[in-house]
Amino acid sequence: METKTDFEMAVEKEVGESVEAIRQMPIDERRRRIENKFHQVMRIVSFFPFIGRGNVLRDQTVPHEVVESELRKAIR
């Protein structure tokens, strides 16, 4: 069993959901929940290597599965 870090516990407290639930939820579902909660459009801004959710990486398109995998790695 993993021990939660102070950071993970702080995130869970602020967001109101477990870190594991956050990791498993697709970005579009998270966006919909946040928009419904705050009644305003959420803008996701990112920088190279990912540009928005279109996932253009230089001269190639990155599949959804690759982006989800990279995102999960980044938020671990």
C-alpha positions in Angstrom: 0.0 0.0 0.0 1.3 3.4 -0.9 1.7 6.2 1.6 0.2 9.5 0.5 2.5 12.4 0.5 1.7 15.8 2.1 1.2 17.1 -1.4 -1.3 14.4 -2.3 -3.3 14.9 0.9 -3.3 18.7 0.2 -4.7 18.1 -3.3 -7.4 15.8 -2.0 -8.4 18.3 0.6 -8.6 21.2 -1.9 -10.3 19.3 -4.7 -12.5 17.1 -2.6 -11.6 13.9 -4.5 -9.0 11.2 -4.1 -5.8 11.5 -6.1 -6.5 8.1 -7.6 -9.9 9.4 -8.9 -8.2 12.4 -10.3 -5.6 10.3 -12.1 -8.3 8.0 -13.6 -10.6 10.7 -14.8 -10.1 11.9 -18.4 -9.3 15.6 -18.8 -12.5 16.4 -20.7 -14.6 15.0 -17.8 -12.6 17.0 -15.2 -13.1 20.1 -17.4 -16.9 19.5 -17.5 -17.1 19.1 -13.8 -15.1 22.3 -13.1 -17.1 24.3 -15.6 -20.3 23.2 -14.0 -19.1 23.9 -10.5 -17.8 27.5 -11.3 -20.2 28.3 -14.2 -17.5 29.6 -16.5 -15.5 28.1 -19.4 -12.2 26.6 -18.4 -9.2 27.2 -20.7 -6.4 24.7 -20.6 -3.1 26.2 -21.6 0.0 24.2 -22.1 3.4 24.6 -23.7 5.6 22.4 -25.8 5.5 19.5 -26.2 1.7 19.5 -26.0 -0.2 22.3 -27.6 -3.8 22.3 -26.2 -5.8 19.1 -26.5 -5.2 18.8 -30.2 -1.9 17.3 -29.3 0.3 18.6 -32.1 3.9 17.6 -31.6 6.1 19.2 -34.2 5.2 17.5 -37.4 3.0 14.7 -36.0 -0.3 14.3 -34.1 -0.1 12.5 -30.8 -2.9 10.0 -30.1 -5.3 10.5 -27.1 -3.9 7.4 -25.3 -0.3 8.8 -25.4 -1.5 12.2 -24.0 -3.4 10.5 -21.2 -0.4 8.3 -20.4 1.9 11.3 -20.3 -0.5 13.2 -18.1 -0.8 10.4 -15.7 3.0 10.2 -15.4 3.2 14.0 -14.9 0.6 14.0 -12.0 2.1 11.1 -10.1 
